[in-house]
Amino acid sequence: MPKLNRTLPALVLFTAMALLAGAVFAAQPKVSGKTEKNLQVTGQHRGYTNDSLFLRLDDGKEMTFTVQIPGDTKWAWHDHFKTLSRITVTYHEAPDKKQFIATAIEQAKDAAQK
């Protein structure tokens, strides 16, 4: 009987550690093997605040983006596009963010041709 008294606490400790490790593993964010898919949308530049860009699509819907253009540390995009001009935004969805992440902004091709 003394052997049972020694193995029971060890068994309980082992089980608790296994459950804790499982809980920690389950709490970590899921990472899929997919890369973020870049999408493009064209619409009317409706303005900006700091790192947010507001865009109205042709169907009247509004989209808000958090702008994170690689290499643009001084928000130069603020001065490159006039409000109410037509622009094309390249963006992707970020799973842990409320807004889409815009990674490129350019003059809309249909506006440049007119």
C-alpha positions in Angstrom: 0.0 0.0 0.0 2.8 2.5 0.5 3.7 2.3 -3.2 0.2 3.5 -4.1 0.6 6.6 -1.9 3.8 7.6 -3.8 2.4 7.0 -7.3 -0.9 8.7 -6.8 0.6 12.2 -6.3 2.9 11.6 -9.2 0.0 10.6 -11.4 -2.1 13.6 -10.4 0.9 15.9 -11.0 1.5 14.3 -14.5 -2.2 14.7 -15.4 -2.3 18.3 -14.3 0.8 19.1 -16.3 -0.6 17.4 -19.4 -3.9 19.3 -19.1 -2.1 22.6 -18.6 0.1 22.0 -21.6 -3.0 21.2 -23.7 -4.7 24.4 -22.6 -1.7 26.5 -23.5 -1.4 24.9 -26.9 -5.2 25.4 -27.6 -5.0 29.0 -26.6 -2.3 29.9 -29.1 -3.6 31.5 -32.4 -4.2 29.2 -35.3 -1.7 29.7 -38.1 -2.7 28.4 -41.4 -0.2 27.6 -44.1 -1.8 30.2 -46.4 -0.3 33.6 -47.1 -2.5 36.7 -46.8 -4.4 37.2 -50.0 -4.1 40.7 -51.5 -7.3 42.1 -52.9 -7.9 45.3 -54.8 -10.8 47.7 -54.8 -11.5 51.0 -56.6 -13.6 53.9 -55.3 -13.7 57.5 -54.3 -11.2 58.8 -51.7 -13.4 60.2 -48.9 -10.6 61.4 -46.6 -8.2 60.1 -43.9 -7.2 60.4 -40.3 -3.7 59.5 -39.3 -3.3 55.9 -40.5 -7.0 55.4 -41.6 -8.3 55.8 -45.1 -11.9 56.1 -46.0 -13.2 54.9 -49.4 -16.6 54.9 -51.0 -17.2 52.1 -53.5 -19.2 52.5 -56.7 -22.1 50.7 -55.1 -22.2 53.3 -52.3 -20.7 51.1 -49.6 -18.0 52.5 -47.4 -14.7 50.8 -46.5 -12.2 51.9 -43.9 -8.5 50.8 -44.1 -5.6 51.0 -41.8 -2.8 52.1 -44.1 0.5 50.3 -43.7 2.5 50.9 -46.9 5.9 49.3 -46.6 8.6 52.0 -46.5 6.2 54.9 -46.0 7.1 55.9 -42.4 6.0 59.5 -42.8 2.6 58.9 -44.2 3.5 60.4 -47.6 0.3 58.9 -49.0 -1.6 61.7 -47.3 -0.3 64.2 -49.9 -0.3 61.9 -53.0 -4.0 61.6 -53.5 -6.6 64.3 -53.4 -9.8 63.8 -51.4 -12.7 62.8 -53.8 -10.3 61.4 -56.4 -10.7 57.9 -57.6 -8.1 55.5 -56.2 -7.3 51.8 -56.2 -6.4 50.3 -52.9 -4.5 47.0 -52.5 -5.4 45.4 -49.1 -5.7 42.2 -47.2 -7.7 41.1 -44.2 -5.9 40.8 -40.8 -7.5 38.2 -38.6 -6.9 40.1 -35.4 -7.8 43.6 -36.7 -11.1 45.3 -37.1 -10.1 47.1 -40.3 -8.6 45.9 -43.6 -4.9 46.6 -44.0 -4.1 48.7 -47.1 -0.6 48.0 -48.4 -0.7 50.1 -51.6 -2.7 53.0 -53.0 -2.6 54.2 -56.6 -4.5 56.5 -58.9 -7.4 54.5 -60.4 -6.7 53.4 -64.0 -10.2 54.5 -65.2 -9.6 58.0 -63.8 -6.1 58.2 -65.4 -7.5 57.4 -68.8 -10.1 60.2 -68.8 
